[in-house]
């Protein structure tokens, strides 16, 4: 066992050979490297799989009761200052290693097909492999300086991948927004690290935990300064995990490729803030004020994320707000001291949300032949619908992932979310109400995403129904050419209501073998033969979906067993343990069957109610068209002045406009700072430069006048002398 731990440093370094080979190949022999580009996916997956084997072995050792292992190398020694680098293996590290490697492998396999058409395929794999290295280095770090180093590398990879298609202005703007927002949190994190080093003289986790447990309770440290430094550390987690008020970058980060949304912005990088708080929880738990603040931010974030997801039309942006909300659940759990429930939800949510994001990528691929390669159209749920007939495997996996996020048993997220809800009620009824109400909202907006995408009819053929009395019903011929037929809007709506398909003989018949036809389409990357109609993706993209589906179905069972009643923890009692040497276990480590069933019935009832409301609004094409017509009328301002209409309008406007938070930041920070800069520019040019230029101008004018006095003519000297004497005598006779 000791021998295995000594080689754990290899895990973060395993992806590096492929990164270096691709990088040098692109510089030295670019033509050959690009011609072999599809061959690079295999070594990337292979090396990360080896890292997974190491991680699983370390986790088995932790489950069997092995102690925490730390190995250090001295890097800098100067008098009393010593900086060491190394790796730190404990249950938290083993959890994150398995999570990063499993999701990373599946995303790499998925990306091989998803990005195959892209000219920058190799650059994408360099970025994503380097991200895996940085994330593995972050979770194995042994001190705060090392964490900060990899923290910045992870942020750099996120910046590069969000702006991967940097020629699109919106993608370039999104990566800049993510960079600037995270700089706020990272600056706070750096100040917090320096503050704790100044207070304690050490940056090693073990030293920090011992000092916190021994000094802080005995007033051995300045409580105000310690609280301030802890708040600054928490600020880094707020930005990285998209917590209020630094959450604004996450929805815009969806401008990156969909595999990146699954890996970085759903499963791993956004969980880095949760990981940091979990790692430092023995320190934070000795500061009650900070713990209360963490729980409050988590409660605000989980509710805000759920409300902002209610009216989004972009499928990836809706999932992004869902991620924000679920991260709020984890933050709330950590704030109330429910460490095990928070990490349990981190695991279950990561697999379920990765499944949903990769499923959304499959949906986007199926829509691109119909609407083009613009994300504004291919990701717009308003143009989707009825895809269950065309992408049955994607639809099935997406449905299970949706039900898991909704909290339906026995799927993964049910077990972890139910535990967070129970602990929230025990800690505070206020947090319990917010968490429970948000659980119902989660079920509503997640099932809304599913219904808009897969239920009803393919609405891309009927885009203009709300703007004119007559709309055009579009279909595509066998050879990829568009044909149209003018139809009456009322007839189409009545047809939908009666259940008759768009593709019936009354409208426009599409042959049953249309999906098997191939059409030639011109893409931004050249002409490509693709299926004309919405179609299921290839096996390379479906395989990760099926594996993630298995995780979604069964990963939740690692947290329960049925011996002498239902216990809250089984494997988790040995695995999800917060630095056992420094933090004692919670007293309520198990619950009986009656308490479990009571809590489960309550949470499942909320989820089912949310599903039911979503089905009422979006469960049929007719009701959807009615709601969408209402929404469009809201935008145009054509609603009746009724109280209910006004309430609906406010709710929709709040959600669709992101709670006006971006508008507030734009006016206060962007325009405010720009206005302040313009004021300072005016002061600099008008006042500072004005005084300087004025002094010079006065000197120039005086010099110009005086030079005539010193002309060397005695008559001039006498004239000025007599003039000055005359003036003096005139004023002072």
C-alpha positions as CSV (number, residue, x, y, z in Angstrom):
1,X,0.0,0.0,0.0
2,X,2.8,2.4,0.9
3,X,4.5,1.5,-2.4
4,X,1.3,2.5,-4.3
5,X,1.1,5.9,-2.5
6,X,4.7,6.7,-3.4
7,X,3.8,6.7,-7.1
8,X,0.6,8.7,-6.8
9,X,2.5,11.7,-8.2
10,X,2.3,10.1,-11.6
11,X,-1.4,10.6,-11.9
12,X,-1.4,14.3,-12.8
13,X,1.5,13.9,-15.2
14,X,0.1,11.0,-17.3
15,X,-1.7,13.2,-19.9
16,X,1.4,15.3,-20.5
17,X,3.2,13.1,-23.0
18,X,0.3,13.4,-25.5
19,X,0.0,17.1,-24.9
20,X,3.8,17.6,-25.6
21,X,3.7,15.3,-28.6
22,X,0.8,17.1,-30.2
23,X,2.3,20.5,-29.4
24,X,5.7,19.8,-30.8
25,X,4.1,18.0,-33.8
26,X,2.1,21.1,-34.7
27,X,5.2,23.3,-34.5
28,X,7.7,21.0,-36.3
29,X,5.7,18.8,-38.7
30,X,2.2,20.4,-38.8
31,X,1.1,18.7,-42.0
32,X,1.9,15.2,-40.8
33,X,0.4,15.9,-37.4
34,X,-2.8,17.2,-38.8
35,X,-3.2,14.3,-41.2
36,X,-2.9,11.9,-38.3
37,X,-5.2,14.0,-36.1
38,X,-7.8,11.3,-35.4
39,X,-5.1,9.0,-34.2
40,X,-4.3,11.3,-31.2
41,X,-7.5,10.6,-29.4
42,X,-6.5,7.0,-28.6
43,X,-3.3,7.8,-26.6
44,X,-5.2,10.6,-24.8
45,X,-7.9,8.2,-23.7
46,X,-5.3,5.4,-22.9
47,X,-3.2,7.6,-20.6
48,X,-6.2,9.0,-18.8
49,X,-7.5,5.4,-18.3
50,X,-4.2,4.5,-16.7
51,X,-4.7,7.5,-14.3
52,X,-8.2,6.1,-13.6
53,X,-6.7,2.7,-12.6
54,X,-4.3,4.4,-10.2
55,X,-7.2,6.5,-8.8
56,X,-9.4,3.4,-8.3
57,X,-6.6,1.6,-6.5
58,X,-6.0,4.5,-4.2
59,X,-9.7,4.8,-3.4
60,X,-9.9,1.1,-2.5
61,X,-7.1,1.7,-0.1
62,X,-9.0,4.6,1.4
63,X,-12.2,2.5,1.7
64,X,-10.2,-0.2,3.5
65,X,-9.3,2.3,6.2
66,X,-5.8,3.5,5.1
67,X,-4.7,6.7,6.7
68,X,-4.0,10.0,5.0
69,X,-0.8,10.1,3.0
70,X,1.3,13.1,2.2
71,X,4.6,13.3,0.4
72,X,6.6,16.6,0.1
73,X,9.6,17.9,-1.8
74,X,11.4,21.0,-0.5
75,X,11.5,23.7,-3.2
76,X,12.6,26.8,-1.4
77,X,14.3,27.1,2.0
78,X,15.3,30.5,3.3
79,X,15.9,31.1,7.0
80,X,12.5,30.5,8.6
81,X,10.6,30.3,5.3
82,X,10.2,26.9,3.6
83,X,8.0,26.2,0.5
84,X,7.3,22.6,-0.3
85,X,5.5,20.9,-3.2
86,X,4.0,17.5,-3.0
87,X,0.8,15.5,-3.1
88,X,-1.9,14.8,-0.5
89,X,-4.0,11.6,-0.7
90,X,-7.2,11.3,1.5
91,X,-10.8,10.3,0.8
92,X,-11.6,13.7,-0.8
93,X,-8.7,13.4,-3.2
94,X,-9.6,9.9,-4.2
95,X,-13.2,10.9,-4.9
96,X,-12.2,13.8,-7.1
97,X,-9.6,11.7,-8.9
98,X,-12.1,9.1,-9.9
99,X,-14.7,11.8,-10.9
100,X,-12.2,13.7,-13.1
101,X,-10.8,10.7,-14.8
102,X,-14.1,8.9,-15.5
103,X,-15.9,12.0,-16.9
104,X,-12.7,13.0,-18.7
105,X,-12.3,9.7,-20.5
106,X,-16.0,9.7,-21.6
107,X,-15.8,13.3,-22.8
108,X,-12.6,12.6,-24.8
109,X,-14.3,9.6,-26.5
110,X,-17.4,11.8,-27.2
111,X,-15.2,14.7,-28.5
112,X,-13.4,12.5,-31.0
113,X,-16.7,12.3,-33.0
114,X,-18.2,15.7,-32.0
115,X,-15.2,17.7,-33.0
116,X,-14.2,15.5,-36.0
117,X,-15.4,18.2,-38.5
118,X,-13.5,21.0,-36.8
119,X,-10.3,22.2,-38.4
120,X,-8.8,22.9,-34.9
121,X,-9.4,19.3,-33.7
122,X,-5.8,19.0,-32.4
123,X,-5.9,22.3,-30.6
124,X,-9.0,21.2,-28.9
125,X,-7.4,18.0,-27.6
126,X,-4.3,19.8,-26.4
127,X,-6.5,22.2,-24.4
128,X,-8.7,19.5,-22.9
129,X,-5.8,17.2,-22.0
130,X,-4.0,20.1,-20.4
131,X,-7.1,20.8,-18.4
132,X,-7.3,17.2,-17.2
133,X,-3.6,17.5,-16.0
134,X,-4.3,20.8,-14.2
135,X,-7.4,19.5,-12.5
136,X,-5.7,16.4,-11.3
137,X,-2.8,18.5,-10.0
138,X,-5.3,20.7,-8.2
139,X,-7.1,18.0,-6.3
140,X,-3.8,16.3,-5.2
141,X,-2.1,19.5,-4.0
142,X,-0.7,19.4,-0.5
143,X,-0.8,23.2,0.3
144,X,-2.5,26.4,-0.6
145,X,0.2,27.7,-2.9
146,X,0.2,24.6,-5.0
147,X,-3.6,24.7,-5.2
148,X,-3.4,28.3,-6.3
149,X,-0.9,27.4,-9.0
150,X,-3.2,24.7,-10.5
151,X,-6.2,26.9,-9.8
152,X,-4.9,29.5,-12.3
153,X,-4.0,26.8,-14.8
154,X,-7.5,25.4,-14.7
155,X,-8.9,29.0,-15.2
156,X,-6.5,29.5,-18.2
157,X,-7.8,26.3,-19.8
158,X,-11.4,27.3,-19.2
159,X,-10.6,30.7,-20.9
160,X,-9.1,29.0,-23.9
161,X,-11.9,26.5,-24.3
162,X,-14.8,28.9,-23.8
163,X,-13.2,31.1,-26.5
164,X,-12.2,28.1,-28.7
165,X,-14.2,29.5,-31.6
166,X,-12.7,32.9,-31.0
167,X,-13.6,34.1,-34.5
168,X,-17.2,34.4,-33.3
169,X,-17.5,37.7,-31.4
170,X,-19.9,36.3,-28.9
171,X,-17.5,33.5,-28.0
172,X,-14.6,35.9,-27.6
173,X,-16.7,38.1,-25.4
174,X,-17.8,35.1,-23.3
175,X,-14.3,34.0,-22.5
176,X,-13.3,37.5,-21.6
177,X,-16.3,37.8,-19.3
178,X,-15.3,34.5,-17.6
179,X,-11.7,35.6,-17.3
180,X,-12.5,39.0,-15.7
181,X,-15.2,37.6,-13.3
182,X,-12.9,34.8,-12.1
183,X,-10.1,37.3,-11.6
184,X,-12.2,38.9,-8.8
185,X,-12.4,35.6,-7.0
186,X,-8.8,34.6,-7.7
187,X,-7.5,37.9,-6.3
188,X,-9.5,37.3,-3.1
189,X,-8.1,33.8,-2.9
190,X,-4.6,35.0,-3.2
191,X,-5.1,37.6,-0.5
192,X,-6.6,35.0,1.8
193,X,-3.7,32.6,1.2
194,X,-1.2,35.4,2.0
195,X,-3.2,36.4,5.1
196,X,-3.3,32.9,6.6
197,X,0.4,32.5,5.9
198,X,1.0,35.8,7.8
199,X,-1.2,34.6,10.7
200,X,0.0,31.0,11.0
201,X,3.4,30.9,9.2
202,X,2.4,27.8,7.3
203,X,0.4,26.9,4.2
204,X,0.2,23.1,4.7
205,X,-3.3,21.7,5.3
206,X,-2.3,19.8,8.4
207,X,-0.7,22.8,10.0
208,X,-3.7,25.0,9.2
209,X,-6.2,22.5,10.6
210,X,-4.2,22.0,13.9
211,X,-3.7,25.7,14.4
212,X,-7.4,26.4,13.7
213,X,-8.6,23.8,16.1
214,X,-6.2,24.8,18.9
215,X,-5.9,28.6,18.6
216,X,-9.1,29.9,17.3
217,X,-11.4,28.4,20.0
218,X,-9.0,29.7,22.7
219,X,-8.9,33.3,21.2
220,X,-5.3,32.7,20.3
221,X,-5.7,34.4,17.0
222,X,-7.2,37.7,15.9
223,X,-10.8,36.6,15.2
224,X,-11.6,39.6,12.9
225,X,-8.5,39.1,10.8
226,X,-9.0,35.3,10.6
227,X,-12.6,35.8,9.5
228,X,-11.6,38.3,6.8
229,X,-8.9,35.9,5.4
230,X,-11.4,33.0,5.5
231,X,-13.9,35.2,3.6
232,X,-11.3,36.0,1.0
233,X,-10.6,32.2,0.5
234,X,-14.3,31.7,0.1
235,X,-14.4,34.4,-2.5
236,X,-12.3,32.3,-4.8
237,X,-14.8,29.4,-4.4
238,X,-17.7,31.8,-5.2
239,X,-16.2,32.8,-8.5
240,X,-15.0,29.3,-9.6
241,X,-18.3,27.6,-8.6
242,X,-20.5,30.3,-10.1
243,X,-22.1,31.4,-6.9
244,X,-24.1,34.6,-6.4
245,X,-23.0,37.4,-7.2
246,X,-20.1,36.1,-9.4
247,X,-22.2,33.6,-11.3
248,X,-22.7,35.7,-14.4
249,X,-19.9,34.1,-16.4
250,X,-21.3,30.5,-16.4
251,X,-24.3,30.8,-18.8
252,X,-22.1,32.7,-21.3
253,X,-19.5,30.0,-21.0
254,X,-21.8,27.8,-23.0
255,X,-20.4,29.4,-26.2
256,X,-17.6,26.8,-26.0
257,X,-18.0,23.3,-27.5
258,X,-20.6,21.2,-25.8
259,X,-18.0,18.6,-24.5
260,X,-16.4,21.4,-22.6
261,X,-19.7,22.3,-21.1
262,X,-20.0,18.7,-19.9
263,X,-16.5,18.4,-18.5
264,X,-15.5,21.8,-17.2
265,X,-18.7,23.7,-16.6
266,X,-20.8,20.8,-15.2
267,X,-18.7,18.1,-13.7
268,X,-15.2,19.2,-12.8
269,X,-14.0,22.8,-12.9
270,X,-17.1,24.3,-11.4
271,X,-16.7,21.7,-8.6
272,X,-13.3,23.1,-7.8
273,X,-14.8,25.7,-5.5
274,X,-16.8,23.0,-3.7
275,X,-13.6,21.0,-3.4
276,X,-11.7,23.9,-1.9
277,X,-14.3,24.5,0.7
278,X,-14.5,20.8,1.5
279,X,-10.7,20.7,1.8
280,X,-10.7,23.7,4.2
281,X,-13.8,22.8,6.0
282,X,-11.9,22.0,9.3
283,X,-10.7,25.6,9.1
284,X,-14.0,27.2,8.3
285,X,-16.0,25.2,10.8
286,X,-14.1,27.0,13.6
287,X,-15.5,30.3,12.3
288,X,-19.3,30.2,12.7
289,X,-19.8,33.6,11.0
290,X,-18.2,32.3,7.8
291,X,-20.2,29.1,7.9
292,X,-23.4,31.1,8.2
293,X,-22.3,33.2,5.3
294,X,-21.5,30.2,3.1
295,X,-24.9,28.7,3.8
296,X,-26.6,32.0,3.0
297,X,-24.8,32.3,-0.4
298,X,-25.6,28.7,-1.2
299,X,-29.3,29.3,-0.5
300,X,-29.5,32.4,-2.6
301,X,-27.6,30.7,-5.5
302,X,-29.7,27.6,-5.6
303,X,-33.0,29.6,-5.6
304,X,-31.7,32.2,-8.1
305,X,-30.3,29.6,-10.5
306,X,-33.7,27.8,-10.5
307,X,-35.7,30.9,-11.2
308,X,-33.4,32.1,-14.0
309,X,-33.7,28.7,-15.7
310,X,-37.5,28.9,-16.0
311,X,-37.7,30.9,-19.3
312,X,-34.4,30.2,-21.1
313,X,-34.7,29.1,-24.7
314,X,-31.1,27.9,-25.2
315,X,-30.8,24.3,-24.1
316,X,-27.2,24.6,-22.9
317,X,-27.9,27.9,-21.1
318,X,-30.8,26.3,-19.3
319,X,-28.6,23.4,-18.2
320,X,-26.0,26.0,-17.1
321,X,-28.4,27.7,-14.7
322,X,-29.4,24.2,-13.5
323,X,-25.7,23.6,-12.7
324,X,-25.5,26.9,-10.8
325,X,-28.5,25.9,-8.7
326,X,-27.2,22.4,-7.9
327,X,-23.8,23.9,-6.9
328,X,-25.8,26.1,-4.6
329,X,-27.2,23.0,-2.9
330,X,-23.7,21.7,-2.4
331,X,-22.6,25.1,-1.0
332,X,-25.6,25.2,1.4
333,X,-24.8,21.7,2.6
334,X,-21.2,22.7,3.4
335,X,-22.3,25.8,5.1
336,X,-24.6,23.9,7.5
337,X,-21.8,21.3,8.1
338,X,-23.3,18.5,6.0
339,X,-20.0,17.6,4.5
340,X,-20.9,14.1,3.4
341,X,-24.2,15.1,1.7
342,X,-22.4,17.9,-0.2
343,X,-19.8,15.6,-1.6
344,X,-22.4,12.9,-2.3
345,X,-24.4,15.4,-4.3
346,X,-21.2,16.5,-6.1
347,X,-20.7,13.0,-7.3
348,X,-24.3,12.2,-8.4
349,X,-24.8,15.6,-10.0
350,X,-21.5,15.4,-12.0
351,X,-22.5,12.2,-13.7
352,X,-26.1,13.2,-14.3
353,X,-25.3,16.7,-15.6
354,X,-22.5,15.4,-17.8
355,X,-25.1,13.0,-19.3
356,X,-27.5,15.9,-19.9
357,X,-24.8,18.1,-21.5
358,X,-23.6,15.4,-23.8
359,X,-27.2,14.6,-24.6
360,X,-27.7,18.2,-25.6
361,X,-24.7,18.0,-27.9
362,X,-26.3,15.0,-29.6
363,X,-29.5,17.0,-30.0
364,X,-27.6,20.0,-31.4
365,X,-25.9,17.7,-33.9
366,X,-29.3,16.4,-35.0
367,X,-30.7,19.9,-35.4
368,X,-27.9,21.4,-37.4
369,X,-28.9,20.0,-40.8
370,X,-32.3,21.7,-40.4
371,X,-31.4,25.1,-39.0
372,X,-27.8,25.6,-39.9
373,X,-24.6,25.7,-37.8
374,X,-25.5,28.8,-35.8
375,X,-25.8,28.2,-32.0
376,X,-28.6,30.7,-31.9
377,X,-30.7,28.2,-33.9
378,X,-29.3,24.8,-33.3
379,X,-29.5,25.3,-29.5
380,X,-32.9,27.0,-29.5
381,X,-35.5,24.8,-27.9
382,X,-38.3,26.8,-29.6
383,X,-37.2,25.3,-32.9
384,X,-37.0,21.7,-31.5
385,X,-39.7,19.3,-30.4
386,X,-40.7,15.8,-31.6
387,X,-37.1,14.6,-31.6
388,X,-38.0,11.4,-29.7
389,X,-38.8,9.8,-33.0
390,X,-35.5,10.6,-34.5
391,X,-33.0,10.3,-31.6
392,X,-34.5,7.5,-29.4
393,X,-31.3,6.6,-27.6
394,X,-30.4,10.2,-26.9
395,X,-34.0,10.8,-25.8
396,X,-33.9,7.9,-23.4
397,X,-30.6,8.9,-21.8
398,X,-31.7,12.5,-21.5
399,X,-35.0,11.5,-19.8
400,X,-33.2,9.5,-17.2
401,X,-30.8,12.3,-16.6
402,X,-33.7,14.7,-16.3
403,X,-35.5,12.5,-13.8
404,X,-32.3,12.2,-11.8
405,X,-31.9,16.0,-11.5
406,X,-35.6,16.2,-10.6
407,X,-35.0,13.9,-7.6
408,X,-37.0,10.9,-8.7
409,X,-36.0,7.6,-6.9
410,X,-34.0,5.5,-7.2
411,X,-31.9,7.6,-9.5
412,X,-28.6,9.1,-8.4
413,X,-29.5,12.7,-7.4
414,X,-32.5,11.6,-5.4
415,X,-30.4,10.1,-2.6
416,X,-28.0,13.1,-2.3
417,X,-30.6,15.9,-2.7
418,X,-32.9,14.2,-0.2
419,X,-30.2,14.2,2.3
420,X,-29.4,17.9,1.8
421,X,-33.1,18.7,2.1
422,X,-33.4,16.8,5.4
423,X,-30.3,18.4,6.9
424,X,-31.5,21.9,5.8
425,X,-34.8,21.4,7.7
426,X,-32.9,20.2,10.7
427,X,-30.5,23.2,10.6
428,X,-33.0,26.0,9.8
429,X,-36.7,26.0,8.6
430,X,-35.8,29.0,6.5
431,X,-33.1,27.0,4.5
432,X,-35.5,24.0,4.5
433,X,-38.3,26.0,2.8
434,X,-35.9,27.5,0.2
435,X,-34.3,24.1,-0.6
436,X,-37.6,22.3,-0.8
437,X,-39.3,25.0,-3.0
438,X,-36.3,25.0,-5.3
439,X,-36.5,21.2,-5.6
440,X,-40.0,21.7,-7.1
441,X,-38.7,24.4,-9.4
442,X,-35.9,22.1,-10.5
443,X,-38.4,19.4,-11.5
444,X,-40.4,22.0,-13.4
445,X,-37.6,23.6,-15.5
446,X,-35.8,20.3,-16.1
447,X,-38.9,18.6,-17.4
448,X,-39.7,21.7,-19.4
449,X,-36.3,21.2,-21.2
450,X,-37.1,17.6,-21.9
451,X,-40.6,18.4,-23.2
452,X,-39.6,21.3,-25.4
453,X,-36.8,19.2,-26.9
454,X,-38.4,15.8,-27.4
455,X,-42.2,16.1,-27.0
456,X,-44.7,17.4,-29.5
457,X,-43.8,18.3,-33.1
458,X,-40.7,19.5,-34.8
459,X,-41.4,23.2,-34.6
460,X,-38.6,24.3,-36.9
461,X,-41.1,23.7,-39.8
462,X,-43.4,26.3,-38.4
463,X,-41.4,29.2,-37.2
464,X,-43.5,32.2,-38.2
465,X,-46.8,31.2,-36.6
466,X,-47.0,34.0,-34.1
467,X,-46.0,36.9,-36.4
468,X,-48.7,36.6,-39.1
469,X,-52.1,35.2,-39.7
470,X,-50.6,32.8,-42.3
471,X,-47.4,30.8,-41.6
472,X,-45.2,28.7,-43.7
473,X,-44.8,25.1,-43.0
474,X,-41.4,24.0,-44.1
475,X,-40.2,20.6,-44.9
476,X,-37.1,19.3,-46.7
477,X,-37.2,17.2,-49.8
478,X,-35.3,13.9,-50.2
479,X,-32.4,15.8,-51.9
480,X,-32.0,18.5,-49.2
481,X,-34.0,21.2,-51.0
482,X,-36.5,23.3,-49.1
483,X,-40.1,23.3,-50.1
484,X,-42.9,25.3,-48.5
485,X,-46.6,25.2,-48.5
486,X,-48.8,28.0,-47.1
487,X,-51.1,26.7,-44.5
488,X,-53.7,28.3,-42.2
489,X,-52.5,28.8,-38.7
490,X,-55.8,27.8,-37.1
491,X,-55.8,24.6,-39.1
492,X,-52.3,23.7,-38.0
493,X,-53.1,24.3,-34.3
494,X,-56.3,22.3,-34.5
495,X,-54.3,19.5,-36.2
496,X,-51.9,19.5,-33.4
497,X,-54.6,19.5,-30.8
498,X,-56.2,16.5,-32.5
499,X,-53.0,14.6,-32.5
500,X,-52.5,14.4,-36.2
501,X,-48.8,14.5,-37.2
502,X,-47.3,17.4,-39.1
503,X,-46.3,14.8,-41.7
504,X,-49.8,13.6,-42.5
505,X,-51.2,13.6,-46.0
506,X,-53.2,16.8,-45.2
507,X,-50.1,18.9,-45.0
508,X,-47.0,17.6,-46.6
509,X,-46.1,13.9,-46.8
510,X,-42.5,12.9,-46.0
511,X,-41.6,9.4,-47.0
512,X,-40.8,7.0,-44.2
513,X,-37.3,6.3,-45.5
514,X,-36.4,10.0,-45.5
515,X,-34.0,9.5,-42.6
516,X,-31.9,7.1,-44.6
517,X,-31.3,9.7,-47.4
518,X,-28.1,11.6,-47.5
519,X,-27.7,15.2,-48.5
520,X,-24.7,17.4,-49.3
521,X,-24.6,20.5,-47.1
522,X,-22.1,23.3,-47.1
523,X,-20.7,23.9,-43.6
524,X,-18.3,26.5,-42.3
525,X,-15.6,23.9,-42.7
526,X,-16.4,22.7,-46.2
527,X,-19.0,20.5,-47.9
528,X,-20.0,17.5,-45.8
529,X,-22.4,14.6,-46.4
530,X,-24.9,14.4,-43.5
531,X,-28.3,13.1,-42.9
532,X,-31.0,15.5,-44.0
533,X,-33.5,15.0,-41.2
534,X,-32.9,14.9,-37.4
535,X,-30.8,11.7,-36.9
536,X,-29.2,9.8,-34.1
537,X,-25.5,10.4,-33.6
538,X,-22.8,7.9,-34.2
539,X,-21.8,5.1,-31.8
540,X,-18.7,7.0,-30.6
541,X,-21.0,9.7,-29.2
542,X,-23.7,7.3,-27.9
543,X,-21.2,5.1,-26.0
544,X,-20.4,7.8,-23.4
545,X,-24.1,8.5,-23.0
546,X,-24.9,4.9,-22.2
547,X,-22.0,4.7,-19.7
548,X,-23.1,7.9,-18.0
549,X,-26.6,6.5,-17.9
550,X,-25.3,3.5,-15.9
551,X,-23.7,5.9,-13.4
552,X,-26.9,7.9,-13.2
553,X,-28.9,4.8,-12.5
554,X,-26.6,3.1,-9.9
555,X,-24.1,5.6,-8.4
556,X,-26.6,6.7,-5.8
557,X,-26.6,3.3,-4.1
558,X,-23.1,3.8,-2.8
559,X,-24.7,6.0,-0.1
560,X,-27.3,3.7,1.4
561,X,-27.7,0.2,2.8
562,X,-30.7,-1.6,4.3
563,X,-29.1,-3.2,7.4
564,X,-31.0,-2.5,10.6
565,X,-33.0,0.2,8.9
566,X,-31.9,2.6,6.2
567,X,-28.5,4.1,7.0
568,X,-27.4,7.3,5.6
569,X,-23.9,6.0,4.8
570,X,-22.4,2.7,3.9
571,X,-19.3,3.0,1.6
572,X,-19.5,6.8,2.2
573,X,-19.0,6.3,5.9
574,X,-15.5,5.1,5.1
575,X,-15.0,7.3,2.0
576,X,-16.7,10.6,2.3
577,X,-15.0,11.6,5.5
578,X,-13.6,15.2,6.0
579,X,-10.0,14.8,7.0
580,X,-10.7,12.3,9.7
581,X,-7.8,13.4,11.8
582,X,-9.1,16.9,12.1
583,X,-12.9,16.8,12.0
584,X,-15.3,14.5,13.9
585,X,-18.2,12.9,12.3
586,X,-21.7,14.3,12.5
587,X,-23.8,12.9,15.3
588,X,-26.8,12.1,13.0
589,X,-24.9,9.6,10.9
590,X,-27.9,7.3,10.4
591,X,-31.6,7.5,10.3
592,X,-34.3,4.9,10.6
593,X,-36.7,3.7,7.9
594,X,-39.6,5.9,9.1
595,X,-37.6,9.1,9.0
596,X,-36.2,8.2,5.6
597,X,-39.6,7.4,4.1
598,X,-41.1,10.6,5.6
599,X,-38.4,12.8,4.0
600,X,-38.5,10.9,0.8
601,X,-42.3,11.2,0.4
602,X,-42.0,14.9,0.9
603,X,-39.2,15.5,-1.6
604,X,-40.6,13.2,-4.2
605,X,-44.0,14.8,-3.9
606,X,-42.5,18.2,-4.6
607,X,-40.7,16.7,-7.6
608,X,-43.8,15.1,-9.0
609,X,-45.8,18.3,-8.5
610,X,-43.1,20.2,-10.5
611,X,-43.2,17.6,-13.3
612,X,-47.0,17.8,-13.4
613,X,-47.0,21.6,-13.7
614,X,-44.4,21.4,-16.5
615,X,-46.5,18.8,-18.4
616,X,-49.6,21.1,-18.2
617,X,-47.6,24.0,-19.7
618,X,-45.4,22.1,-22.2
619,X,-46.8,18.6,-22.4
620,X,-48.5,19.0,-25.8
621,X,-47.8,21.0,-28.9
622,X,-51.0,22.9,-28.6
623,X,-50.4,24.0,-25.1
624,X,-46.9,24.9,-26.0
625,X,-48.0,27.0,-28.9
626,X,-50.4,28.8,-26.7
627,X,-47.8,29.5,-24.1
628,X,-45.3,30.6,-26.6
629,X,-47.8,32.9,-28.2
630,X,-48.5,34.4,-24.8
631,X,-44.8,34.8,-24.3
632,X,-44.3,36.6,-27.6
633,X,-47.3,38.8,-26.8
634,X,-45.5,39.7,-23.5
635,X,-42.4,40.7,-25.4
636,X,-44.6,42.9,-27.7
637,X,-46.6,44.3,-24.8
638,X,-50.0,43.2,-26.2
639,X,-51.4,41.6,-23.0
640,X,-54.5,42.7,-21.2
641,X,-54.0,44.8,-18.1
642,X,-54.9,42.0,-15.7
643,X,-53.1,41.2,-12.5
644,X,-52.4,37.6,-13.5
645,X,-51.0,38.7,-16.8
646,X,-48.8,41.2,-15.1
647,X,-47.5,38.6,-12.7
648,X,-46.7,36.2,-15.5
649,X,-45.0,39.0,-17.4
650,X,-42.9,39.9,-14.4
651,X,-41.8,36.3,-13.8
652,X,-41.0,35.7,-17.4
653,X,-39.1,39.0,-17.8
654,X,-37.2,38.3,-14.6
655,X,-36.1,34.9,-15.8
656,X,-35.5,35.6,-19.5
657,X,-33.5,38.7,-18.7
658,X,-31.3,36.8,-16.1
659,X,-32.8,38.7,-13.2
660,X,-31.4,41.9,-14.6
661,X,-28.2,41.2,-12.8
662,X,-26.1,41.5,-16.0
663,X,-27.9,44.8,-16.7
664,X,-27.1,46.0,-13.2
665,X,-23.4,45.1,-13.6
666,X,-23.3,46.7,-17.0
667,X,-24.6,50.0,-15.7
668,X,-22.8,50.0,-12.3
669,X,-19.5,48.5,-13.1
670,X,-18.9,48.7,-16.8
671,X,-20.5,52.0,-17.5
672,X,-19.7,53.3,-14.1
673,X,-16.0,52.5,-14.3
674,X,-16.0,53.8,-17.9
675,X,-17.6,57.0,-16.7
676,X,-15.1,57.3,-13.9
677,X,-12.3,56.7,-16.3
678,X,-13.6,59.5,-18.6
679,X,-13.9,61.8,-15.6
680,X,-10.3,61.0,-14.6
681,X,-9.2,61.6,-18.2
682,X,-10.9,65.0,-18.2
683,X,-9.3,65.8,-14.9
684,X,-5.9,64.7,-16.1
685,X,-6.1,66.6,-19.4
686,X,-8.2,69.6,-18.2
687,X,-6.7,70.2,-14.8
688,X,-3.3,68.5,-14.4
689,X,-2.2,69.1,-18.0
690,X,-4.0,72.4,-18.0
691,X,-2.0,73.7,-15.1
692,X,1.2,72.4,-16.6
693,X,0.5,73.8,-20.1
694,X,-0.8,77.0,-18.6
695,X,2.4,77.6,-16.6
696,X,4.4,76.9,-19.8
697,X,2.1,79.2,-21.8
698,X,2.5,82.1,-19.3
699,X,6.3,81.7,-19.3
700,X,6.3,81.6,-23.1
701,X,4.2,84.9,-23.3
702,X,6.4,86.6,-20.7
703,X,9.5,85.5,-22.5
704,X,8.1,86.8,-25.8
705,X,7.5,90.2,-24.2
706,X,10.7,90.5,-22.3
707,X,12.9,89.6,-25.3
708,X,12.0,93.0,-26.7
709,X,13.1,94.8,-23.5
710,X,16.6,93.3,-23.9
711,X,17.2,94.5,-27.4
712,X,20.5,96.5,-26.6
713,X,19.1,99.9,-27.5
714,X,19.6,102.6,-24.8
715,X,16.6,104.5,-26.1
716,X,14.3,101.5,-25.4
717,X,15.7,101.1,-21.9
718,X,15.1,104.8,-21.2
719,X,11.5,104.5,-22.6
720,X,10.6,101.6,-20.3
721,X,12.3,103.2,-17.3
722,X,10.5,106.4,-17.7
723,X,7.2,104.6,-18.3
724,X,7.6,102.6,-15.0
725,X,8.5,105.7,-13.1
726,X,5.6,107.6,-14.4
727,X,3.2,104.8,-13.5
728,X,4.7,104.6,-10.0
729,X,4.4,108.3,-9.4
730,X,0.8,108.2,-10.8
731,X,-0.3,105.6,-8.3
732,X,1.9,106.6,-5.4
733,X,2.2,110.4,-5.6
